[in-house]
Amino acid sequence: MATIAQVNGVAPTQNTAQDTNFTSSTSSPWAHKYRGATVEDLDPPPALSSKPTDTIATALMNAYERDYTHLTVVSEDTRALLGYLNIPRLKQLLKDGKVQDSDYVEKAMQKFRRRGNVYKIITMDTPLEELEAFFDGSAAPSGEKQDFAVVTDGSRRFVLGVATRGDLEEFVKRRPN
C-alpha cells in the first residue's frame, strides 16, 4: 500500500503544466457527471490528526466518533505530516495481536516515504476527474491505486481534509443527472 507521502507530496516546483492539463486527457465513465466540480464540492470533512505519542485507543475513539477511515499523523513539534492510520488496517493489527490499545500510534502508523518520490498535490481546487485518476493510479508515476487523498493547500503547509473514493462515489450518486 502506498503511503500518503506517495499520494500527495509533489514539491511545488514540480507542479507542471502536465498536472494542470491532466483532466483534458482523462477518460472516465463518471467524467460527464463531474461537470467541472472540484474536491471542494465533495465538502471533505476537516482533517483529524493524531500525534505519534497518542495511544491507539484514543486514535480509534476519535475515528469512530467522526466515522473516519483514515487519520493523519502529525509531528507534535512542527505539525509536519508524518504518516497516517488506516483504521481498517489498524483493526486487523489489533485483532492479530500485533498492536495493543495501549500502544502508541507510532507503532501502527504508516510512514511517508519522502526521499526520491514525486507526489501529486491534491487541493480543494483539484478537478474531480483528476482525483478519480489519482485513486485509479493513472495519475501517479508508480501506477498504484490509492484509497484516499490528503487534501492540502497548494504549498502543502496545511492538511485541510481527507477525501476517499467513497466520497467521490457518493458525490456522483447524489448529483442530479
Order of alpha helices (4+ residues) and beta strands (2+ residues): alpha-alpha-alpha-alpha-alpha-beta-alpha-beta-beta-alpha-alpha-beta-alpha-beta-beta-alpha
